[in-house]
C-alpha cells in the first residue's frame, strides 16, 4: 500500500541539513530526558538516553523520508542477523522494509524526462502516475506500450545517485551518535564497499543486464518467471520490463503444505545454483523481490539491483565451508573462511572460534539428510542472538568481507522466508550435489 506523496530532498546540501537537524533534535531530547531523570533522583547512562523510543523513531522516520542510500542502509542493517545493531534499533529500522512515500507528480515527470527524454510519453499508450510500489531507490508504475504490452516502469528518485556517498557517511555518523555501533569497530572499508554496491544498484542499465543474464540462465527452467526488459524505454534511471502478476510470496503461509515446501525448495535450489554455477547472486533478501503466480504455478523474480558477481575463489571457499560444516571439520571451516576473506584482521582465538561456531550453526539445515522443519525451528533467532552477543563483546572489531555480508544476508533472508511460510525442506539434498 503506497502512502501519500511527499517531496524528496534531492540536493546534497538539503539532505545534509536534514541529518544535522535530526542530530540536533536527538541531542535536545537527550538533554530534556536526562534532566527529567536527574530531577527524579536517577543517574541514567548516556546510551540509555540516546536509545529512547522517541529518538529511534526519529531516526527511522528521517531515513524513510530521505529514501535512497539513507533508507537503503537502514534496510540493510535491519535485515542483518544482529551482527551490527542493538535490538532496539533493529526493531525500529524494520519498518524501512515497508513501502516509502511516493514522490510528487512534478518530480516524477522530471525524472522521466531526465531518463527517457522530453518526449517520454511517446513510448506509452497509457501511463498510470500513481505508483504500484514505492521503495528506497525508486518507485514502480504500471503502463502500456504502443504495442499493447503491459509493463512495469521503475523510476529512480531524483538526486539519489549524487547523494549516495554523503548519505552513507551521514547515516554512519548518525548511528554512531545514537550509540548503537560499538566504538572500536572500524567501518571505513565496509562503508566504502557499501557505497560501491549502492552506486551499482542505482544504475538501472546494469540491473537490466543482470536481469537479462538471469533470463538466459533460467530459460529452460519451468519454475520461474523473469520479466523481459524493454531496452528502448530503459536508461540508467528508468527501467521498463514486463508487468507480471503475482501474490506476495509470504501469502503462501496459508497455502497447502506441499506448495509451500515446493516454492522454498526451488528458491534454495536457485540460490545454490547462483553461488556455485552462475557465480552471480541476487543478494537482496527482501520478500518483496518474489511473487507467486498461481495461474502459471511459477515464482516471479523481481529486482536485480543488488546482484553481485562472486569470484571462483569465494565460490570455492563457500563450497569448502559448507562441506566442512557438514563433516563437522572445524579446521576445514577456518581454512575455508580464510579463503573467503575472514580473519584478515587481528582477532583473538576465542572470537575466531565463536565465528566458526556461528557458521556451523547457520549450516545446521545442510548437515541433516532429512526434511528440516523451518516452521518450528528458532534457527534465525539463535543466529541473531549469537551474532549480537559476539559483536558487542569488548574489543571485538572483526569486520567480515563485504561479499560475505551480502551472501549471509541472502541466506538469512531465505531462512526467514522459510520460517514465515512454515516450509519443510531437505536442504542437504539440494546443496550436496554442489559440494563433491
N, C-alpha and C positions, 0 to 999 in steps of 0.2 A: 504494500500500500504506500503510494507516494504522497508526501505531505505537501503543505503549502509552499509556493515558490519563495525563494529568498535570494538576494543578491550575493554573489560570491566575491570576496575581495580578490581582485586579480593582479594588483600591483604589489611588488615585493615589499615596499615600504609600508603599505597599508596592512599587509599581513604581519610584518614585524611589529607594527604598532599594536595590533590586536593581541599578540603574545605578551608585549610589555604591559598592556592594560590588564590582562589576566593575572600576570605576576603581581601587579600592584594590588589587585582585589584580593588575591590569596594572602598577600602579606598583611593587608588590613584586617582580614578575617582572623589571621593568627594572633595579631595584637589584641583584638577585641575578645577572642575566646580565652587567650592567656590571662588577660586582666580579670575577666569574669571568674575564672577558676582560681586565680591568686586571691581574689577577694573572698572566695568561698573557703579559703584555707588549704587549697590543693597546690601541689607543685608538679605540674604536668611536664612531660618531656616534649622537646620541640617537634619531634616526629609525630607525636600524638596530636599536636595542634595542627600540623600540616595535613595529616591523613583524616580529616573530618569528612563526613558525607557531603557537606556543602562544597568544600574545596575540590573533592574528587569529581563531583557532579559538574562543577565549573570547567574542569579540565576536559571531560568528555564532551560537554556541550560545545566548547570552543573548537575542539578538533573536528567535530561534526560540521560546524558552521564553515570552517576553513576548507574542508574537503582536501583533495589532493594528497600530497605526501604526509601532511599533518595527520589526516584521518587514516591514511594507509598504515602509517607507523603504529597508530593506536590499534588498528585491526590486527597487524602482525603480532604486536605484543600480547594482545588479548587472546589470540589463538595459540600462543606459545604454551607449552606444557609446564608453566610455572617456573621456567628457568631464570626469568629476569624480574618478574613482578611480585609485589606483595599481593595477597589475595584480595585486599580491599580495592586496589586499583584495577586488578584483572576483572573483577566483577563489574565495576562501573564501565570499563572500556568495552565490555562485551556488547553494550548497546550499539557500538560503532559498526557491528556486523549487520545491523539493520539498514534499511534504506535511508539515504540522506535527503534533505530537502532539495527539490529540483531548482535549476537556475531560472532566472527571469526570462520571459519570451524574447526580450530585446537582446539579452546576452546569448541566447540560443541562436538567434538569427545571425548575430555577428560571428559566432563560432562556425556556423555552416558556411558563411561567406568566406571566412579565412581558410576553411578546409576544402571546399569544393568550388569556390569562385562565386562571383556576384549572381550568376545565372544558375545557382544550385537547384532551383525549383524545376528546371527543365528535365532533370533526371527522374522526377517522380510524377506519377499520375495523381497521387494524393499523399499528404504527409500530416500525421497527427502530432500537433505541437505538445500534447500532453504526454509526458514520458510514461512508459510501462514499467520502468525500473530506474532507480537512481542510486549511485554508489559513490565510491571515493574519488575516482579519477574522471568518470563520465557518466552520462545517462543515456538510456536506450529509448528510441521512438519507433513506433510501427508505421510503415509506409508501404505504398505500392509503386512499382516501377511502371514505365510506359508499356512494358510487355505484359503487365498484369501480375508480376511476381510479388508475393508478399514478403517484405524484407524487414529486418531489424537494423536500425541505424544508430550506432553508438557514437555519441558526440562528446568530445572531451571538454571539460570545464575550461573557461578562459584563464590564461596565466598560470596554469598548473605546471607545465614543463619548466617555466622560468623560475618557479618558486621551490622546486624540489630540494635543492641544496640548502637554502636558508631555512626551509620548513623543518627539515630533519635536524639541523643544528639547533633550531629553536625548541623543537619537541624534546631533544636530549637535555637541553638546559632546563626546560620546564619540569621534566621528570626528576632531574637532579634536585631542583628546588623543592619539589613536593616530597623528596626524601625516599623515593621508592627504589632507586638504583643504588646498590652498595657502592660506597665511595672509592673502594680500592679496585674496582673493575675498570680496565682500560677499554673503552668502547670505540676508540678512534678508528681502528681498522674496520670494525663491524659497521660503523656508520658510513664509512666511505663505500663499502660494498653495498649497503642498503641504497645509497644514492644511485649507484650504477644500475642496480636492479630496478629501481623506480623510474629511472630515465628510459630503460628498456620497455617497461610496462606502459609508459606514456607515448611510445612510438607505435601507432596502430598499423603502420605499414609492416613493421617487424612482426606484430601479432598476426597479421594476415598471412605472412609467410609460414609461421608456426602452424596456423590453422590448416593451411594447405598441406603441410607436411603430415599432420595427423590424419587428414582426409586420405592421403596417399597410403600411409601405414595401415589404416583401418578399412581400406577399400573392399577387402574381401571378408571383413568381419561383420557378421549379421546381427551383432548385439548392440551396436552403437550408431547414433546419427551425429555426424559432424557437419555443421552448416557450410554452405558454399559461399565463397567470397565474391563480391561484385567489384572488380578492380576499378572500373570507371567511376565508381561512387565511393572510393576509398582513398584516404590520404593519411598523413601522419597523425591527424587529429579527428578524422571521421572514418569509421569502419562500417561498411554495409555488407550484410550477409543474409542468408535465408532466415525468415522468421519461422521457428519450429515450435509447434505447440507441445505442451507437456505439463505435468503436475510437479510440484515441488518434490524433490527426492525424499525429504523427511516425511511426506504424507504417506509413504509406504508403511509407516508404523502400524497402520490399520489394515494393511493388505494381508492376504494369506501367507503363511509362513514360508511356503515354497518359493513365492515370488520375492519376498524379502531376502531369502538366502541366495537366490539366483542372481539378483541385482548386485549384492555385495560381493559374491563370488566373481562376477565379471569385472567389478571395479578393482578388486585386489589383483586379479589376473592381468588387467591392463597396467596397473602400477608396476608389477614385476617386469612386464614387457618393456615399459618405458625405461626402467632403470638398467636392465640387463641387455635388451635388444636394441631399442631405439636410441638409448642414451640421451633421451630428450624427455624431460619430466615436467608436466604441468603441476607446479608446486603449491598453488593456492588451494587450501583445504576448505574454503567457504562452501557450504552446502548449496548456495545459490548457483554454483557453477555446474550443477547437474539438474536435469529434469527427467521425468519418466513419461514416455509416450505410450499410454495403454493400448491405443489403437494399433500401433505397429509393434508393440511389445519390445521397445528398444529404449536404451538410455541415451539421452541427449547430452552432448558435451558442449559446454559454453565457456567463453572467456579463457583465452590462451595467453593473456598478457604476462602472467607470472611463469611462463615456460622457461626452463633453464637447460642448457646443454651440459651434460656430465661427461667428463673425460674418461678414457679407458681405465686410467689409474684409479679414479674414485669408484667407478662402477665395479672394477675388480676388487677394490677394497671392501665394498659392501657385500660382494659375493663371499669373500673370505670371512667377514664379520658374521654374517648370517649363518654360514656353515659352522664356524667355531662356536657360536651361541648354541646351535642345535646339538653340537657334540660336547657342550659344557667344557670347552677348552679356553680357560681364562687367558693363558699366554697367547693363544691364537687371536683372541678378541683384541688384546692390546696391540699386537703386531698389525692387525687389520686397521684399527683406529689410527695408528701412526701413519699408515699408508694414506688414509683418508685426509689426514692433516691435523689430527688431535695431538695434544701433548707437545706442541711445538714451543710452548711457553713453559716456564718453571712451574712445577706443580708438585705438591708433597705426595708421598706414596699413598697415604690414607685417602686423599681426594681422588687420586688416579683410580684406585680400586673402587671407590664409590661410583665413578663414571662408568667403569666396566660393569659393575653390578646393575646400574641403571639401564645400560644397553641390553644386558642379559634379560632384565625384566621386560623391556619393550619387545624383545623377541620371543616372549613366552608362547604366544599362539603358534609360532612357527615350529616350536620344538615338540608339539604334541601331534602325533599322526592320527588324529581323530577330530571330530567336529568340536569347534571351540564356540561356546555359547557366550556371545558378547552381551546379550541381554541381562545376564546375571553376574557378569564379571565387573569388578571395580578396577580393572587394569588402568584405564585412563586416569582415574583419581589417584591410584598408587604412584603412577609415573609422575604426576603433577606434584604430589606431596614430597616425594624423594628429590625431585629436581629443585623444588623450592628450598628444602632443608639444606641441600648441598650449596646452592647459590648464595644463601645468606649466612654461610659459615664465615667466621672471621678469617681474614687473609686469603679468602678464595677469590681468585681473579682470572681463572681459566676461561677463555672465550672460545667456543667451538668454531671451526671453519664455517664460513657463510654457506657453502654448498650443503654442509651437513645440517645446518639450522633449517634451511628451506626444505630439505628432504624429510627431516624429522617432523616438521610441521605437517607435511603431507601425510605421513604415516599416522600421526596423532589424529589428524582430521578424519582419516578413513576409520580408525578405531572408534572415534566419537560417533560417526555416522552409523557404523555397525551396531553400536550400543543403542543409539537412538531408535533404530528400526528393529532392534532385538533379533539380529541375524545370527544364524548358526552356520559356521563355515569351517572347512578343513583347510586352513592356511598352509599347513605343512605340505599338502599335496600340490599346492599351487607354486610354492617357492622352490621346492626340492629339485624340480626339473631344471632350474637355472643354476644350481649350485655344484653339480658334479658332472 
